[in-house]
């Protein structure tokens, strides 16, 4: 994985994205998500991305998507823009993909159906650190880390990886994204965390989830695109590996 794979330059971003909507996967910036892509329209989407900027926005289908999965069911308002960092073609025209989360994006409007897959115009969403919260931010970060340590598996290597990460200059925004991705939380909660650009508020929301018993979710590959109108993912995924591979960016 090269530095170019992990970089993002807002001034060159067109604001137009290819949408990969799934019902139960919420992706965050700073993490890597493995995907298995097999539905024809999303194979076409991937092939176009590989020939162009390698960018795909992971969107989340709104409740009721089952009634129109093969069409254009409504989407939740915030998505995660990602870049394909590795891909492998497998039997039957399918692909295994590793997608690196880059930025939050807010959907402005969906574009006309000119291609087999969906596209949208979006705006980039940056983390917000308010001035009036600055004094208590270090304490807030310590509280979040202490709460998260308590739910980590009792595996020395995992704790070593966490401490190694914390020895670098990790922002509170990045930390909240890594933890939100890793925890087993309802889709509504994860989408709310993705959609909140206020870092301090996002951190407090995560603390409440940890206080209420949120736990780590097993890692795995998400299947992207289903045949026969079935679900296109197999559960909201995080990773038992901590930190996720992309977290040092």
C-alpha positions as CSV (number, residue, x, y, z in Angstrom):
1,X,0.0,0.0,0.0
2,X,1.6,3.3,-1.1
3,X,1.4,6.7,0.3
4,X,-0.7,7.7,-2.7
5,X,-3.3,5.1,-1.8
6,X,-3.8,6.7,1.6
7,X,-3.7,10.4,0.5
8,X,-6.6,12.6,-0.3
9,X,-6.5,16.0,-1.9
10,X,-9.8,17.9,-1.5
11,X,-8.9,20.5,-4.2
12,X,-8.9,17.8,-6.9
13,X,-12.1,16.1,-5.7
14,X,-14.9,16.5,-8.2
15,X,-17.7,16.1,-5.7
16,X,-19.2,13.2,-7.7
17,X,-19.0,9.7,-6.3
18,X,-19.9,6.2,-7.2
19,X,-22.2,4.8,-4.5
20,X,-21.9,1.3,-3.0
21,X,-25.0,1.1,-0.7
22,X,-25.3,-1.7,1.8
23,X,-27.9,-2.2,4.5
24,X,-25.8,-3.1,7.5
25,X,-22.2,-1.8,7.0
26,X,-21.2,1.6,8.2
27,X,-17.6,2.4,7.2
28,X,-15.5,5.1,8.8
29,X,-12.4,7.1,7.8
30,X,-9.0,5.7,8.9
31,X,-9.9,2.0,8.6
32,X,-9.6,-0.7,6.1
33,X,-12.7,-2.7,5.0
34,X,-12.5,-6.0,3.1
35,X,-15.3,-6.5,0.6
36,X,-16.4,-9.4,-1.7
37,X,-18.1,-7.9,-4.8
38,X,-20.2,-10.1,-6.9
39,X,-23.4,-8.4,-8.1
40,X,-23.0,-7.3,-11.8
41,X,-23.7,-3.6,-11.3
42,X,-21.2,-3.3,-8.5
43,X,-18.6,-5.2,-10.5
44,X,-19.0,-2.6,-13.2
45,X,-18.7,0.1,-10.6
46,X,-15.5,-1.3,-9.3
47,X,-14.0,-1.7,-12.8
48,X,-14.8,1.9,-13.6
49,X,-13.2,3.0,-10.3
50,X,-10.1,1.0,-11.0
51,X,-9.7,2.6,-14.4
52,X,-10.2,6.1,-12.9
53,X,-9.5,7.5,-9.4
54,X,-10.2,4.2,-7.4
55,X,-12.8,6.1,-5.3
56,X,-16.0,4.5,-4.0
57,X,-18.4,5.9,-1.4
58,X,-19.8,3.4,1.0
59,X,-23.4,4.4,1.6
60,X,-26.0,2.9,3.9
61,X,-29.5,1.9,2.8
62,X,-32.3,3.5,4.8
63,X,-34.9,1.3,6.6
64,X,-37.4,-0.3,4.1
65,X,-34.7,-1.0,1.5
66,X,-35.9,-4.6,1.1
67,X,-38.9,-3.4,-0.9
68,X,-36.7,-2.0,-3.7
69,X,-33.2,-3.4,-3.3
70,X,-32.7,-3.9,-7.1
71,X,-33.9,-0.3,-7.7
72,X,-32.9,2.9,-6.0
73,X,-34.1,2.7,-2.3
74,X,-33.5,5.7,-0.1
75,X,-30.1,6.2,1.5
76,X,-29.0,7.5,4.8
77,X,-27.5,11.1,4.5
78,X,-23.8,10.4,5.3
79,X,-21.4,8.1,3.6
80,X,-17.7,7.3,3.8
81,X,-15.5,8.0,0.8
82,X,-12.9,5.3,0.3
83,X,-10.1,4.3,-2.1
84,X,-9.5,0.8,-3.4
85,X,-6.0,-0.1,-2.2
86,X,-5.9,-3.7,-3.3
87,X,-8.1,-5.9,-5.4
88,X,-8.1,-9.5,-6.7
89,X,-10.3,-11.0,-9.4
90,X,-11.7,-14.4,-8.5
91,X,-13.7,-17.1,-10.2
92,X,-16.9,-16.0,-11.8
93,X,-16.0,-12.4,-12.4
94,X,-16.1,-11.6,-8.7
95,X,-13.6,-9.4,-6.8
96,X,-12.1,-9.3,-3.4
97,X,-11.3,-5.7,-2.5
98,X,-9.7,-3.8,0.3
99,X,-11.1,-0.3,0.7
100,X,-9.4,2.4,2.8
101,X,-11.7,4.9,4.4
102,X,-10.7,8.5,3.6
103,X,-13.4,11.1,4.4
104,X,-16.9,11.6,5.5
105,X,-19.2,12.9,2.8
106,X,-22.7,14.2,3.0
107,X,-25.1,13.3,0.1
108,X,-26.5,16.4,-1.6
109,X,-28.5,14.7,-4.3
110,X,-28.4,11.5,-6.3
111,X,-27.6,11.8,-10.0
112,X,-29.8,10.5,-12.8
113,X,-29.6,6.8,-13.6
114,X,-27.1,6.9,-16.5
115,X,-25.1,3.8,-15.3
116,X,-25.9,0.4,-13.8
117,X,-24.8,1.6,-10.4
118,X,-25.8,4.7,-8.5
119,X,-23.9,8.0,-8.3
120,X,-24.4,11.2,-6.2
121,X,-23.1,14.7,-5.7
122,X,-21.6,15.0,-2.3
123,X,-19.9,17.5,0.0
124,X,-16.8,16.7,2.1
125,X,-17.3,16.8,5.9
126,X,-14.4,17.7,8.1
127,X,-14.0,17.1,11.8
128,X,-15.0,20.1,13.9
129,X,-13.1,20.9,17.2
130,X,-15.0,23.7,19.0
131,X,-12.9,26.3,20.9
132,X,-15.1,26.1,24.0
133,X,-14.4,22.3,24.4
134,X,-10.6,22.6,24.0
135,X,-9.8,22.8,27.7
136,X,-11.5,19.5,28.6
137,X,-10.6,17.5,25.4
138,X,-7.5,15.7,26.9
139,X,-9.6,14.4,29.8
140,X,-12.3,13.3,27.3
141,X,-9.8,11.4,25.3
142,X,-8.4,9.7,28.4
143,X,-11.9,8.7,29.4
144,X,-12.6,7.2,26.0
145,X,-9.3,5.3,26.0
146,X,-9.9,3.9,29.5
147,X,-13.4,2.8,28.6
148,X,-12.2,1.2,25.4
149,X,-9.3,-0.7,27.1
150,X,-11.9,-2.4,29.4
151,X,-13.7,-4.0,26.4
152,X,-10.5,-5.1,24.5
153,X,-9.9,-8.8,24.5
154,X,-7.4,-10.1,27.0
155,X,-4.7,-10.4,24.4
156,X,-1.3,-8.9,25.1
157,X,-0.6,-8.2,21.4
158,X,-3.8,-6.3,21.0
159,X,-3.0,-4.1,24.0
160,X,0.6,-3.6,22.7
161,X,-0.8,-2.4,19.3
162,X,-3.1,0.0,21.1
163,X,-0.2,1.5,23.1
164,X,2.0,1.7,20.0
165,X,-0.8,3.7,18.3
166,X,-1.2,6.0,21.2
167,X,2.5,6.8,21.2
168,X,1.9,8.6,17.9
169,X,0.0,11.9,17.5
170,X,-3.5,10.5,17.2
171,X,-6.3,13.0,17.0
172,X,-9.5,12.5,19.0
173,X,-11.4,12.5,15.8
174,X,-9.4,9.6,14.4
175,X,-9.6,7.7,17.7
176,X,-13.4,8.0,17.8
177,X,-13.6,6.7,14.2
178,X,-11.4,3.7,14.9
179,X,-13.3,2.8,18.1
180,X,-16.8,3.3,16.4
181,X,-15.8,1.0,13.6
182,X,-14.5,-1.7,16.0
183,X,-17.4,-1.8,18.4
184,X,-20.5,-3.9,17.9
185,X,-23.2,-1.2,17.6
186,X,-26.6,-0.9,15.9
187,X,-26.5,0.5,12.4
188,X,-28.5,3.5,13.5
189,X,-25.9,4.3,16.1
190,X,-23.0,3.9,13.8
191,X,-24.6,6.0,11.1
192,X,-25.2,8.7,13.8
193,X,-21.6,8.6,14.7
194,X,-20.5,8.8,11.1
195,X,-22.8,11.8,10.5
196,X,-21.6,13.8,13.5
197,X,-18.7,16.0,12.5
198,X,-18.4,17.5,16.1
199,X,-15.6,15.4,17.6
200,X,-16.3,16.1,21.2
201,X,-20.0,15.2,20.9
202,X,-19.0,12.1,18.9
203,X,-16.7,11.1,21.7
204,X,-19.4,11.5,24.4
205,X,-21.8,9.4,22.3
206,X,-19.2,6.7,22.2
207,X,-18.6,6.9,25.9
208,X,-22.3,6.3,26.5
209,X,-22.2,3.2,24.3
210,X,-19.2,1.8,26.1
211,X,-20.9,2.5,29.5
212,X,-23.9,0.5,28.3
213,X,-21.9,-2.5,27.4
214,X,-20.8,-2.2,23.8
215,X,-18.3,-4.9,22.8
216,X,-15.8,-5.7,20.1
217,X,-17.3,-7.3,16.9
218,X,-15.4,-10.1,15.1
219,X,-13.7,-9.2,11.9
220,X,-14.6,-10.5,8.5
221,X,-15.2,-9.7,4.8
222,X,-18.4,-8.0,3.8
223,X,-20.1,-9.4,0.7
224,X,-21.1,-6.6,-1.6
225,X,-24.0,-7.2,-3.9
226,X,-26.4,-10.0,-3.6
227,X,-28.1,-12.1,-6.2
228,X,-31.9,-12.7,-6.1
229,X,-32.6,-9.6,-4.1
230,X,-31.2,-10.9,-0.9
231,X,-29.2,-8.9,1.6
232,X,-25.9,-7.6,0.3
233,X,-23.9,-7.8,3.5
234,X,-23.5,-10.3,6.3
235,X,-23.4,-8.1,9.3
236,X,-21.8,-4.9,10.5
237,X,-18.1,-5.5,10.6
238,X,-15.3,-4.3,12.8
239,X,-12.0,-6.0,13.6
240,X,-10.5,-7.9,16.6
241,X,-7.2,-6.6,15.4
242,X,-6.4,-3.4,17.1
243,X,-5.6,-1.0,15.7
244,X,-7.0,-1.6,12.2
245,X,-4.3,-1.6,9.6
246,X,-5.0,1.9,8.3
247,X,-5.1,3.6,11.7
248,X,-1.6,5.0,11.5
249,X,-2.5,7.4,8.6
